[in-house]
Amino acid sequence: MKKQNKNVYSVFAVAKGNPSVDFDYPEELQEIKPQIACYQQSNVLNHYRWFIDRLIEDEYHYRDLVQCLISASENDVIELVVASGGGNLSTTIHIINAIRSSAAYVRAIIGSQAHSAASIISLACDEVYALPHSAMLIHQPRGGVIGRASENALQSRFQEQHFMELFNDLYEDFLSKDEIEAVLQGKDMWLTAEEINLRAEYRDEARKERADFEAYQKEAEEDCNANCSVCCYDDSDDKEEVQILQTSPETTPVTSPVKTSSRKKKEQKE
């Protein structure tokens, strides 16, 4: 579920017209309100800003970032300023798992580019916003395998399934299913800042609707009365009757308890 938005002073903050943000702009910032959003300090305990502005390398380079993410509290805000052409997929997965396990509200600000693995990190955040003239590239993972033919074939099959699960998870609601399939087949997708923000807004709305529906379902189940004839109908007797008839050598298997009951009454009359 999407974490609650946090108000924090930041010239990188969230987009103009974001309906999830409710705050007053300082008087001196009224003129630039359409271009940036500037948050006032609110209930935020700590505000961290990390820069992902080089190619993503091995995991050990990001120990401090991961430590910050997994140690932060629900009253913290962590801002990732992204300007990267991508990089190591293994490290990327390490970072996105830390983002998702973080109790803090994690926001990605795309300063110039969020290509390849950097796009995955950005979209793993609770919120993503692209600054003007920035861009995003989404493409099929690149790499290779070295080893015996059987090993290469096995790893290739594993990676195909792995990439499909990863893309369907991270790009869900941001790309359509057809777009995800096209990317996995080798298509490159280039997105402008306007397209990124529009898709991110749609993604957030879809996630909110899904979370609201799941919450409604959970509440309905908890409030359900065991004696309710609509949602808690006990059909165990009917199922038992059908099972007995299906296992009897003298009867033909049936699927409807109603028809079975009528047939037994008819046989008793005869």
C-alpha positions as CSV (number, residue, x, y, z in Angstrom):
1,M,0.0,0.0,0.0
2,K,1.2,3.5,-0.8
3,K,2.6,5.3,2.3
4,Q,1.1,8.5,3.5
5,N,2.5,11.6,1.7
6,K,4.8,13.7,3.9
7,N,5.1,17.4,3.7
8,V,8.7,18.6,3.8
9,Y,10.6,21.7,2.7
10,S,12.1,20.8,-0.7
11,V,12.6,22.7,-4.0
12,F,12.6,19.2,-5.6
13,A,9.2,18.2,-4.1
14,V,6.2,16.9,-5.8
15,A,4.5,18.1,-8.9
16,K,2.2,21.0,-9.6
17,G,-1.4,20.1,-9.2
18,N,-0.8,16.9,-7.3
19,P,-4.2,16.1,-5.7
20,S,-2.5,14.1,-2.9
21,V,-0.7,17.2,-1.6
22,D,-2.6,19.6,0.6
23,F,-0.6,22.6,1.9
24,D,-0.2,26.4,1.5
25,Y,2.6,27.9,-0.5
26,P,4.6,30.6,1.3
27,E,3.8,34.1,0.0
28,E,7.2,34.6,-1.5
29,L,6.8,31.4,-3.6
30,Q,3.4,32.1,-5.0
31,E,4.8,33.3,-8.3
32,I,6.8,30.1,-9.0
33,K,4.0,27.8,-7.8
34,P,3.2,26.4,-11.3
35,Q,6.8,25.3,-11.8
36,I,7.8,23.7,-8.4
37,A,6.2,22.7,-5.2
38,C,7.9,23.8,-2.0
39,Y,6.9,22.0,1.2
40,Q,6.8,23.5,4.6
41,Q,8.2,21.5,7.6
42,S,5.4,19.5,9.0
43,N,5.3,16.2,10.9
44,V,8.6,15.0,9.4
45,L,11.2,13.8,11.9
46,N,14.1,13.5,9.4
47,H,14.5,14.4,5.8
48,Y,17.3,12.6,3.9
49,R,18.4,13.3,0.3
50,W,20.5,10.9,-1.7
51,F,21.9,11.4,-5.2
52,I,21.9,8.6,-7.7
53,D,23.9,10.4,-10.3
54,R,26.3,7.9,-11.8
55,L,26.2,4.5,-13.3
56,I,24.8,2.0,-10.7
57,E,27.8,-0.2,-9.6
58,D,28.3,-3.1,-7.2
59,E,26.1,-3.5,-4.1
60,Y,28.8,-2.5,-1.6
61,H,28.8,1.1,-3.0
62,Y,25.2,1.5,-1.6
63,R,25.6,0.2,1.9
64,D,24.9,3.6,3.4
65,L,21.8,4.2,1.3
66,V,20.4,0.7,2.1
67,Q,21.2,1.3,5.8
68,C,19.3,4.6,5.7
69,L,16.3,3.1,4.0
70,I,15.9,0.1,6.3
71,S,16.6,2.1,9.5
72,A,14.3,5.1,8.8
73,S,11.0,5.5,10.7
74,E,7.5,6.2,9.4
75,N,8.0,9.9,10.2
76,D,11.0,10.2,7.9
77,V,11.2,11.2,4.3
78,I,13.9,9.9,2.0
79,E,14.4,11.7,-1.4
80,L,16.3,10.1,-4.2
81,V,17.5,12.6,-6.8
82,V,18.0,10.4,-9.9
83,A,20.3,11.3,-12.8
84,S,21.6,8.0,-14.0
85,G,21.9,6.0,-17.2
86,G,21.4,2.7,-15.4
87,G,23.8,0.0,-14.5
88,N,24.0,-3.2,-12.4
89,L,20.6,-5.1,-12.2
90,S,21.6,-7.0,-9.1
91,T,22.4,-3.8,-7.2
92,T,19.2,-2.3,-8.5
93,I,17.1,-5.2,-7.0
94,H,19.0,-4.8,-3.7
95,I,18.1,-1.1,-3.6
96,I,14.4,-1.6,-4.6
97,N,14.0,-4.2,-1.9
98,A,15.3,-1.8,0.7
99,I,13.0,0.9,-0.6
100,R,10.0,-1.3,-0.3
101,S,10.9,-2.5,3.1
102,S,11.5,1.1,4.4
103,A,9.0,2.5,6.8
104,A,9.8,6.0,5.5
105,Y,8.1,7.8,2.7
106,V,10.4,7.4,-0.3
107,R,10.2,9.9,-3.2
108,A,12.2,9.9,-6.5
109,I,13.0,13.1,-8.2
110,I,14.3,12.6,-11.8
111,G,16.7,15.5,-12.4
112,S,17.8,14.7,-15.9
113,Q,17.6,11.0,-16.8
114,A,16.3,7.7,-15.3
115,H,17.4,5.2,-17.9
116,S,17.3,1.4,-17.6
117,A,18.0,0.3,-14.0
118,A,17.5,3.9,-12.8
119,S,13.9,3.8,-14.0
120,I,13.3,0.7,-11.9
121,I,14.7,2.4,-8.8
122,S,12.6,5.5,-9.5
123,L,9.3,3.5,-9.9
124,A,10.0,1.4,-6.8
125,C,9.5,4.6,-4.7
126,D,6.2,5.7,-3.2
127,E,6.2,8.7,-5.4
128,V,8.1,9.8,-8.6
129,Y,8.3,13.1,-10.3
130,A,10.3,14.1,-13.3
131,L,11.6,17.7,-13.5
132,P,11.3,19.6,-16.9
133,H,13.2,18.2,-19.9
134,S,14.2,15.0,-18.1
135,A,13.7,11.6,-19.7
136,M,13.3,7.9,-19.0
137,L,14.4,4.9,-21.1
138,I,12.8,1.5,-20.5
139,H,14.4,-1.4,-22.3
140,Q,15.1,-5.1,-22.2
141,P,17.9,-6.1,-19.8
142,R,21.3,-6.5,-21.4
143,G,23.9,-9.2,-20.5
144,G,25.3,-12.5,-21.4
145,V,26.2,-15.9,-20.0
146,I,29.4,-18.0,-20.2
147,G,29.7,-21.7,-19.6
148,R,28.7,-25.1,-20.9
149,A,25.8,-25.2,-23.4
150,S,23.4,-26.8,-21.0
151,E,24.3,-24.2,-18.3
152,N,23.7,-21.4,-20.7
153,A,20.4,-22.8,-21.8
154,L,19.3,-23.2,-18.2
155,Q,20.3,-19.7,-17.2
156,S,18.7,-18.2,-20.2
157,R,15.3,-19.8,-19.4
158,F,15.6,-18.7,-15.8
159,Q,16.5,-15.1,-16.8
160,E,13.5,-14.9,-19.2
161,Q,11.1,-15.8,-16.4
162,H,12.9,-13.6,-13.9
163,F,12.8,-10.6,-16.1
164,M,9.1,-11.1,-16.9
165,E,8.2,-11.2,-13.2
166,L,10.4,-8.2,-12.4
167,F,9.0,-6.0,-15.2
168,N,5.4,-7.0,-14.5
169,D,6.0,-6.1,-10.8
170,L,7.9,-2.8,-11.2
171,Y,6.2,-1.4,-14.2
172,E,2.6,-2.4,-13.3
173,D,0.1,0.5,-13.8
174,F,3.0,2.6,-15.3
175,L,3.1,0.6,-18.5
176,S,0.3,-1.4,-20.1
177,K,0.6,-5.1,-20.3
178,D,1.1,-4.9,-24.0
179,E,3.9,-2.3,-23.5
180,I,5.6,-4.5,-21.0
181,E,5.4,-7.5,-23.4
182,A,6.8,-5.3,-26.2
183,V,9.8,-4.2,-24.0
184,L,10.5,-7.8,-23.1
185,Q,10.6,-8.6,-26.8
186,G,13.2,-5.9,-27.4
187,K,11.4,-2.6,-27.9
188,D,12.9,0.6,-26.4
189,M,10.5,3.0,-24.8
190,W,11.5,6.7,-24.4
191,L,9.4,8.9,-22.2
192,T,9.5,12.7,-21.7
193,A,9.0,14.4,-18.4
194,E,5.4,15.1,-19.2
195,E,4.8,11.5,-20.1
196,I,6.5,10.2,-16.9
197,N,4.4,12.5,-14.7
198,L,1.2,11.6,-16.4
199,R,1.8,7.9,-16.1
200,A,3.0,8.2,-12.5
201,E,-0.2,10.0,-11.6
202,Y,-2.3,7.3,-13.2
203,R,-0.2,4.6,-11.4
204,D,-0.8,6.3,-8.1
205,E,-4.5,6.5,-8.7
206,A,-4.7,2.9,-9.7
207,R,-2.8,1.8,-6.6
208,K,-5.1,3.9,-4.4
209,E,-8.2,2.4,-5.9
210,R,-6.8,-1.1,-5.5
211,A,-5.8,-0.4,-1.9
212,D,-9.2,1.1,-1.1
213,F,-11.0,-1.9,-2.6
214,E,-8.8,-4.4,-0.6
215,A,-9.5,-2.4,2.6
216,Y,-13.2,-2.5,1.8
217,Q,-13.1,-6.3,1.2
218,K,-11.2,-6.9,4.5
219,E,-13.7,-4.7,6.4
220,A,-16.6,-6.6,4.9
221,E,-15.2,-9.9,5.8
222,E,-14.6,-8.8,9.4
223,D,-18.1,-7.5,9.7
224,C,-19.7,-10.5,8.2
225,N,-22.1,-12.3,10.5
226,A,-21.8,-16.0,10.7
227,N,-25.6,-16.4,10.4
228,C,-25.8,-14.2,7.3
229,S,-27.8,-16.2,4.7
230,V,-26.2,-14.3,1.8
231,C,-22.4,-14.4,2.3
232,C,-22.1,-17.1,4.9
233,Y,-24.4,-19.8,3.6
234,D,-23.4,-23.2,5.0
235,D,-23.7,-25.7,2.1
236,S,-21.8,-28.5,3.9
237,D,-24.9,-30.7,4.0
238,D,-25.5,-30.3,0.3
239,K,-21.9,-31.1,-0.4
240,E,-22.0,-34.2,1.8
241,E,-25.2,-35.4,0.0
242,V,-23.6,-35.0,-3.4
243,Q,-20.4,-36.8,-2.3
244,I,-22.4,-39.8,-1.0
245,L,-24.3,-40.1,-4.3
246,Q,-21.2,-39.7,-6.4
247,T,-19.4,-42.6,-4.6
248,S,-22.5,-45.0,-4.6
249,P,-22.3,-47.7,-7.4
250,E,-26.1,-47.6,-7.7
251,T,-26.3,-43.9,-8.6
252,T,-25.1,-41.7,-11.4
253,P,-22.7,-38.8,-10.4
254,V,-24.6,-35.6,-10.1
255,T,-23.6,-32.0,-9.5
256,S,-26.7,-30.3,-8.3
257,P,-27.9,-30.9,-4.7
258,V,-31.4,-29.6,-5.7
259,K,-31.8,-32.2,-8.5
260,T,-30.4,-34.9,-6.2
261,S,-33.0,-34.1,-3.5
262,S,-35.8,-34.2,-6.0
263,R,-34.6,-37.6,-7.4
264,K,-34.5,-39.2,-3.9
265,K,-38.0,-38.1,-3.2
266,K,-39.2,-39.6,-6.5
267,E,-37.5,-42.9,-5.8
268,Q,-39.1,-43.0,-2.3
269,K,-42.6,-42.6,-3.8
270,E,-42.0,-45.4,-6.2
